[in-house]
């Protein structure tokens, strides 16, 4: 799907760079989601009007506040993608991007790069989508290639991502856990956990809590303020959960719009 959309964008605007194409792709995705909200509202309204079914309209009335909230967030997201600004979902790639500064970046999968570094007596492999284009890359495919195809010995995987907060929870709060920290339809999660299971590699997750609206709009101050604490948390997990001489794969999961490396 992504490749088809990207090819259609390039066909309509020849000479466009990959960075420009990725921004337009993100704008199209947000606009498509907005259009779907409009179609859903229209569907229930017209069905209720045609059948004179009060309860159909009551259902629409009940979900309208949530739909409006999501529509406003998508409208703000379009503005962020137009300007190429970092969004809330980019906090994971931002941390890994800082770790990669000044180091050689090697492509490993579509729009996905990794770097190597010796730190704290460990061998670190850092992986993220290639920025500042608006892409999430293909971390599942990248992990498979690094471990199963290239044969890297990995003793632990640390994943950093944004996670949905519940009402009452603080935006920008950091939590630690185990297992694959990645959203989507589940393909990337399966690829990563499948490789980790086959090679007996533990997965540690570090998440930054935020709402759906925070994740797709320009990064809020509360999220950016958690950067240093998140960076230190990653270092603490490396020190506490691994041993000197271990090889660790650190993955920054999320949309890397406006986030370099």
TISE-709856 format. One line per 3 residues: number of its first residue (from 1); for each residue x, y, z of N, C-alpha, C. Coordinates in steps of 0.02 Angstrom, whole numbers, plus 50000, padded with zeros to 5 digits. Atoms other than C-alpha are relative to their C-alpha. Layout:
BEGIN
NUM> X,Y,Z,X,Y,Z,X,Y,Z ~ ...
This chain:
BEGIN
1> 50042,49940,50000,50000,50000,50000,50043,50063,50000 ~ 49958,49941,49995,50135,50125,50051,50038,50013,49935 ~ 49962,49994,50061,50237,50090,49895,49955,50023,49942
4> 50046,49979,50053,50084,50109,49783,49983,50074,50006 ~ 50016,49930,49989,50037,50276,49861,50059,50044,49982 ~ 49939,49961,50014,50217,50338,49850,50012,50005,49925
7> 49989,50000,50073,50230,50288,49666,49950,50046,49965 ~ 50051,49956,50030,50066,50378,49625,50016,50074,50013 ~ 49980,49931,49984,50128,50535,49713,50056,50023,49954
10> 49943,49982,50043,50291,50534,49614,49979,50006,49927 ~ 50024,49997,50069,50196,50503,49453,49966,50067,49987 ~ 50035,49937,50008,50090,50658,49482,50046,50060,50004
13> 49953,49943,49992,50238,50768,49531,50071,49974,49989 ~ 49933,50025,50017,50397,50717,49441,50054,50046,50029 ~ 49944,49962,49972,50563,50770,49515,49996,50011,50075
16> 50009,49992,49928,50500,50761,49693,50049,49957,50039 ~ 49954,50038,49959,50623,50707,49827,49961,49951,50045 ~ 50032,50048,49955,50589,50561,49945,49971,50035,50061
19> 50023,49964,49942,50571,50683,50089,49934,50035,49985 ~ 50062,49966,50019,50439,50785,49997,49943,49950,49989 ~ 50051,50051,50012,50347,50628,49942,49973,49972,50065
22> 50022,50028,49935,50341,50562,50121,49953,50049,50035 ~ 50043,49950,49968,50265,50726,50182,49930,49999,49968 ~ 50065,50002,50035,50129,50720,50048,49963,49936,50018
25> 50032,50063,49982,50097,50537,50090,49967,50004,50068 ~ 50029,49992,49933,50069,50580,50273,49938,50045,49998 ~ 50058,49954,50007,49953,50724,50224,49941,49963,49970
28> 50053,50039,50031,49854,50606,50112,49968,49951,50049 ~ 50027,50047,49951,49835,50479,50252,49954,50036,50049 ~ 50042,49962,49953,49769,50612,50371,49936,50024,49966
31> 50059,49977,50036,49652,50682,50238,49952,49943,49986 ~ 50043,50059,50012,49588,50507,50198,49961,49982,50064 ~ 50033,50014,49936,49550,50478,50383,49945,50051,50014
34> 50051,49948,49991,49458,50644,50390,49939,49987,49956 ~ 50054,50015,50046,49356,50597,50238,49958,49941,50024 ~ 50036,50058,49974,49311,50430,50318,49954,50020,50058
37> 50043,49976,49946,49245,50520,50473,49938,50035,49972 ~ 50056,49966,50033,49138,50629,50360,49950,49949,49972 ~ 50044,50050,50030,49069,50476,50270,49961,49961,50053
40> 50035,50036,49946,49027,50387,50434,49944,50043,50028 ~ 50051,49955,49974,48934,50539,50502,49942,50007,49950 ~ 50052,49994,50052,48841,50561,50336,49958,49937,49996
43> 50036,50064,50004,48796,50376,50333,49947,49994,50054 ~ 50048,50006,49945,48715,50376,50505,49945,50053,49996 ~ 50050,49946,50005,48629,50543,50475,49948,49984,49946
46> 50047,50015,50055,48553,50492,50307,49959,49938,50015 ~ 50038,50060,49983,48504,50319,50371,49946,50016,50051 ~ 50050,49980,49950,48418,50395,50522,49945,50041,49970
49> 50050,49957,50032,48330,50522,50413,49954,49958,49955 ~ 50040,50040,50046,48274,50392,50285,49953,49953,50036 ~ 50040,50050,49964,48210,50265,50412,49961,50031,50058
52> 50029,49966,49942,48152,50396,50539,50015,49962,50065 ~ 49979,50038,49941,48249,50291,50665,50036,50045,50050 ~ 49971,49955,49951,48279,50397,50818,50064,49972,50031
55> 49943,50029,49965,48401,50274,50896,50063,49999,49956 ~ 49942,49994,50044,48513,50280,50743,50033,50068,50009 ~ 49974,49933,49989,48531,50467,50768,50027,50009,50071
58> 49974,49997,49931,48554,50443,50955,50070,49971,50003 ~ 49933,50029,50003,48703,50329,50918,50051,50050,49973 ~ 49956,49950,50030,48778,50464,50809,50014,50057,50050
61> 49992,49946,49951,48748,50596,50942,50049,49979,50056 ~ 49957,50024,49945,48837,50488,51072,50074,50001,49981 ~ 49929,50004,50020,48997,50469,50971,50026,50064,49968
64> 49978,49938,50033,49002,50644,50894,50056,50036,50037 ~ 49944,49966,49966,49113,50719,51032,50068,49966,49985 ~ 49938,50036,50014,49243,50583,51001,50022,50009,49927
67> 49985,49990,50071,49231,50600,50812,50026,50071,49987 ~ 49977,49931,50009,49250,50789,50822,50071,50009,50028 ~ 49933,49996,49970,49401,50770,50937,50052,49970,49953
70> 49953,50032,50047,49483,50651,50814,50008,50042,49937 ~ 49997,49959,50061,49440,50763,50665,50044,50062,50011 ~ 49958,49942,49984,49519,50914,50750,50074,49981,50003
73> 49931,50024,49996,49676,50812,50786,50029,49987,49930 ~ 49978,50014,50068,49687,50755,50605,50012,50065,49961 ~ 49990,49935,50032,49667,50935,50546,50066,50031,50022
76> 49936,49974,49974,49812,50987,50658,50059,49959,49974 ~ 49947,50043,50026,49913,50838,50596,50020,50021,49930 ~ 49986,49978,50069,49897,50898,50416,50046,50061,50001
79> 49959,49939,49994,49971,51066,50468,50072,49982,50020 ~ 49934,50021,49978,50116,50979,50557,50039,49966,49943 ~ 49967,50035,50055,50154,50867,50407,50020,50049,49945
82> 49984,49949,50050,50149,51018,50289,50066,50034,50016 ~ 49941,49963,49979,50283,51105,50391,50060,49955,50017 ~ 49946,50046,49984,50385,50947,50424,50022,50003,50072
85> 49984,49994,49929,50376,50969,50613,49995,49932,50035 ~ 50006,50063,49961,50404,50828,50740,49932,49994,50033 ~ 50064,50013,49967,50245,50749,50809,50013,49958,50063
88> 49992,50036,49937,50214,50664,50975,50025,49929,49992 ~ 49980,50069,50013,50238,50491,50900,50074,49994,49985 ~ 49929,50002,50018,50417,50540,50855,50048,50001,50058
91> 49955,49996,49942,50485,50540,51033,50049,49941,50003 ~ 49955,50058,50000,50557,50363,51016,50057,50009,49950 ~ 49947,49988,50048,50651,50399,50854,50045,50059,50019
94> 49960,49942,49979,50708,50565,50929,50055,49980,50048 ~ 49950,50023,49952,50797,50478,51072,50054,49959,49965 ~ 49951,50041,50036,50879,50349,50959,50040,50042,49951
97> 49965,49955,50046,50921,50487,50834,50057,50036,50035 ~ 49947,49967,49962,51020,50575,50970,50058,49951,50013 ~ 49948,50050,49988,51114,50414,51008,50041,49987,49936
100> 49967,50014,50064,51157,50399,50822,50041,50059,49974 ~ 49966,49940,50025,51227,50576,50803,50075,49987,49992 ~ 49928,50006,50012,51400,50577,50724,50024,49931,49982
103> 49981,50069,50016,51396,50392,50683,49976,49981,49930 ~ 50019,50022,50067,51386,50302,50517,49931,49968,50002 ~ 50067,50029,50006,51207,50262,50466,49997,49953,49941
106> 50003,50050,50052,51181,50103,50368,49928,49980,49986 ~ 50068,50023,50017,51020,50061,50274,49993,49925,50011 ~ 50010,50071,49987,50946,49894,50326,49932,49976,49974
109> 50065,50016,50029,50766,49901,50262,49973,50064,49970 ~ 50028,49940,50033,50652,50021,50169,49992,50056,50050 ~ 50004,49940,49958,50674,50194,50248,50018,49986,50073
112> 49979,50018,49932,50758,50115,50399,50076,49994,50002 ~ 49927,50000,49994,50939,50140,50458,50020,49977,50070 ~ 49973,50018,49934,51049,50078,50599,50072,50023,50006
115> 49931,49982,49985,51213,50127,50682,50026,49955,50054 ~ 49968,50041,49949,51337,50041,50796,50042,50045,50046 ~ 49961,49962,49951,51424,50103,50953,50019,49955,50058
118> 49980,50033,49937,51523,50037,51101,49988,50049,50056 ~ 50018,49955,49944,51450,50111,51261,49988,49959,50062 ~ 50012,50032,49935,51450,50062,51444,50024,49927,50000
121> 49974,50068,50004,51551,49907,51400,49957,49953,49960 ~ 50044,50041,50043,51415,49846,51282,50006,50022,49927 ~ 50005,49984,50071,51394,49841,51094,49928,50019,49986
124> 50067,49976,50014,51244,49946,51046,49987,50004,49925 ~ 50024,49990,50068,51149,49934,50882,49937,50042,50006 ~ 50056,49953,49994,51029,50081,50861,49963,50002,49934
127> 50042,50008,50059,50884,50068,50739,49942,50049,50001 ~ 50057,49955,50006,50755,50196,50679,49982,50010,49927 ~ 50019,49980,50068,50659,50254,50526,50045,50059,49980
130> 49955,49948,50024,50764,50369,50418,49964,50067,49997 ~ 50029,49934,50000,50724,50551,50451,50041,50049,49959 ~ 50061,49973,49969,50678,50689,50433,49937,49986,49960
133> 50061,50017,50038,50556,50610,50310,49947,49972,50048 ~ 50054,50025,49957,50386,50567,50383,49986,49927,49987 ~ 50007,50073,50011,50402,50378,50393,50009,49963,50065
136> 49989,50044,49942,50392,50239,50521,50049,49944,49982 ~ 49952,50051,50021,50510,50130,50418,49970,49930,50004 ~ 50020,50070,49994,50504,49941,50430,50043,49966,50053
139> 49958,50028,49947,50575,49894,50600,49997,49924,50004 ~ 50005,50073,49997,50509,49715,50592,50046,49966,49950 ~ 49956,50026,50052,50597,49679,50429,50073,50012,50016
142> 49931,49983,49982,50754,49767,50491,50027,49954,50055 ~ 49978,50045,49946,50762,49663,50651,50013,49930,49973 ~ 49991,50066,50030,50740,49503,50550,50066,49997,49961
145> 49938,50000,50041,50882,49551,50431,50062,50002,50044 ~ 49941,49994,49956,51001,49601,50570,50016,49935,50036 ~ 49989,50059,49958,50976,49445,50674,50000,49935,49961
148> 50007,50064,50035,50918,49306,50558,50043,49996,49937 ~ 49963,50002,50062,51007,49355,50397,50074,50019,50009 ~ 49930,49979,49990,51163,49451,50451,50034,49963,50057
151> 49972,50041,49947,51184,49340,50603,50028,50038,50060 ~ 49976,49963,49941,51212,49475,50734,49979,49965,50064 ~ 50017,50029,49935,51219,49408,50911,49971,50055,50043
154> 50034,49949,49960,51092,49510,51008,49977,49967,50065 ~ 50018,50027,49934,51070,49482,51195,49937,50032,50029 ~ 50061,49967,49976,50927,49605,51223,49977,50051,49949
157> 50031,49949,50043,50808,49717,51126,49964,50050,50045 ~ 50035,49947,49963,50750,49884,51196,49961,50041,49950 ~ 50043,49963,50046,50602,49968,51110,49972,50062,50035
160> 50024,49937,49973,50553,50150,51137,49944,50025,49955 ~ 50057,49980,50041,50382,50209,51080,49952,50042,50040 ~ 50056,49966,49968,50234,50320,51117,49945,49949,50014
163> 50054,50047,49982,50087,50233,51201,49939,50040,50021 ~ 50063,49966,49984,49905,50279,51224,49989,50006,50075 ~ 50015,49989,49930,49867,50356,51392,49925,49999,50012
166> 50070,49998,49981,49703,50340,51484,49985,50068,50031 ~ 50019,49937,49967,49605,50488,51550,50023,50000,50072 ~ 49974,49995,49932,49683,50548,51712,50074,49987,50004
169> 49928,50012,50000,49859,50492,51665,50035,50062,49971 ~ 49963,49940,50018,49992,50624,51639,50033,49992,49931 ~ 49967,50000,50066,50049,50666,51462,50076,50006,50010
172> 49928,49999,49994,50235,50630,51445,50028,49954,50054 ~ 49977,50047,49949,50241,50504,51587,50035,49941,49967 ~ 49960,50055,50027,50368,50364,51560,49986,49936,50039
175> 50012,50065,49968,50334,50181,51596,50044,49947,49968 ~ 49959,50055,50025,50439,50024,51579,49960,49935,50001 ~ 50034,50064,50003,50380,49851,51532,50040,49949,49961
178> 49968,50051,50040,50420,49694,51435,49956,49985,49939 ~ 50037,50015,50061,50370,49639,51261,50009,50054,49948 ~ 49991,49956,50057,50361,49724,51093,49957,50062,50006
181> 50037,49936,49994,50313,49908,51106,49994,50030,49930 ~ 50012,49975,50068,50242,49945,50934,49926,49992,49984 ~ 50071,50003,50018,50069,49985,50867,49989,49973,49931
184> 50015,50024,50068,49991,49958,50697,49956,49938,50001 ~ 50045,50058,50007,49898,49805,50634,50030,49935,50027 ~ 49971,50059,49968,50020,49682,50713,50054,49964,49961
187> 49950,50035,50041,50134,49631,50569,50071,50011,50028 ~ 49933,49985,49974,50288,49721,50637,50011,49967,50068 ~ 49994,50031,49934,50254,49660,50813,50014,49925,49993
190> 49990,50072,50010,50242,49480,50751,50071,49985,49976 ~ 49933,50012,50027,50405,49493,50651,50053,50006,50055 ~ 49950,49989,49948,50502,49562,50799,49996,49945,50053
193> 50007,50050,49948,50431,49441,50928,50016,49930,49975 ~ 49983,50065,50029,50452,49293,50810,50075,49989,50001 ~ 49927,50005,50000,50638,49327,50789,50026,49995,50072
196> 49978,50000,49930,50658,49364,50976,49987,49932,50032 ~ 50016,50066,49972,50573,49199,51020,50047,49946,49974 ~ 49956,50051,50031,50677,49095,50898,50070,50004,50028
199> 49931,49992,49977,50840,49168,50964,50004,50014,50075 ~ 50002,49992,49926,50786,49181,51148,50027,50067,50022 ~ 49978,49932,49984,50808,49369,51156,49946,50036,50039
202> 50050,49963,49962,50718,49465,51294,49987,50069,49969 ~ 50019,49934,50025,50624,49623,51242,49977,50044,50058 ~ 50019,49952,49949,50613,49774,51357,49969,50061,49965
205> 50037,49944,50030,50490,49915,51321,50003,50061,50045 ~ 50003,49936,49965,50500,50098,51370,49951,50043,49961 ~ 50052,49962,50036,50347,50203,51328,49991,50069,50030
208> 50018,49932,49979,50296,50385,51337,49925,50007,49990 ~ 50073,49999,50004,50111,50407,51375,49975,50065,49969 ~ 50030,49943,50033,50008,50522,51266,49934,49979,49969
211> 50065,50015,50031,49835,50535,51190,50008,49990,49925 ~ 49999,50007,50073,49791,50493,51010,50012,50067,49967 ~ 49992,49933,50028,49780,50679,50976,50073,50023,50007
214> 49930,49979,49990,49954,50710,51051,50046,49964,49951 ~ 49955,50042,50041,50029,50570,50946,50005,50024,49929 ~ 50000,49982,50071,49981,50643,50777,50003,50075,49988
217> 49993,49927,50008,49998,50830,50810,50070,50022,50021 ~ 49934,49974,49983,50149,50942,50837,50017,49982,50073 ~ 49979,50024,49934,50248,50876,50986,49988,50052,50055
220> 50014,49954,49945,50184,50955,51147,50059,50007,50046 ~ 49945,49987,49955,50299,51030,51276,50007,49945,50052 ~ 49997,50053,49949,50253,50896,51404,50038,49938,49973
223> 49967,50058,50029,50317,50763,51283,50074,50014,49987 ~ 49930,49982,50012,50475,50854,51230,50039,50007,50065 ~ 49966,49994,49935,50514,50889,51413,50020,49933,50030
226> 49983,50067,49974,50518,50701,51445,50061,49971,49965 ~ 49945,50027,50041,50662,50681,51321,50060,49979,50042 ~ 49940,50016,49960,50807,50690,51445,49988,49942,50048
229> 50016,50055,49955,50721,50577,51570,49995,49934,49963 ~ 50005,50060,50041,50681,50453,51432,50068,49975,49979 ~ 49931,50018,50020,50861,50456,51371,50037,49966,50058
232> 49968,50029,49941,50922,50421,51548,49969,49933,50019 ~ 50033,50063,49986,50793,50283,51569,50027,49945,49955 ~ 49970,50049,50046,50862,50195,51415,50068,49978,50026
235> 49933,50017,49973,51038,50204,51489,49994,49957,50062 ~ 50009,50039,49939,50973,50137,51655,49979,49928,49985 ~ 50022,50067,50020,50886,49989,51571,50059,49960,49973
238> 49941,50034,50028,51045,49948,51475,50046,49977,50057 ~ 49955,50016,49944,51146,49952,51637,49970,49946,50046 ~ 50031,50046,49952,51020,49856,51744,49982,49932,49971
241> 50026,50062,50029,50955,49724,51623,50051,49961,49958 ~ 49950,50035,50041,51114,49680,51527,50068,49999,50036 ~ 49934,50007,49971,51293,49633,51565,50053,50029,49954
244> 49945,49976,50042,51458,49702,51504,50019,49946,49951 ~ 49985,50047,50054,51504,49623,51339,49940,49979,49960 ~ 50061,50017,50036,51322,49602,51287,49991,50046,49939
247> 50019,49961,50059,51255,49663,51120,49926,50017,50006 ~ 50068,49978,49990,51095,49766,51130,49975,50037,49939 ~ 50033,49965,50055,50976,49823,50994,49949,50049,50029
250> 50045,49947,49976,50890,49989,51035,49960,50026,49941 ~ 50043,49981,50056,50741,50029,50924,49956,50060,50019 ~ 50044,49943,49991,50657,50199,50912,49940,49992,49954
253> 50059,50014,50040,50480,50161,50854,49957,50063,49994 ~ 50044,49944,50009,50369,50294,50778,50014,50038,49936 ~ 49993,49959,50060,50348,50423,50642,50056,50050,50009
256> 49939,49960,49992,50513,50512,50614,49997,50066,49962 ~ 50008,49935,50034,50440,50669,50531,50037,50054,50040 ~ 49964,49946,49968,50556,50814,50569,50055,49978,50048
259> 49950,50027,49953,50675,50700,50666,50058,49970,49960 ~ 49941,50026,50035,50850,50673,50596,50035,49947,50041 ~ 49960,50049,49963,50987,50556,50654,50074,50014,49989
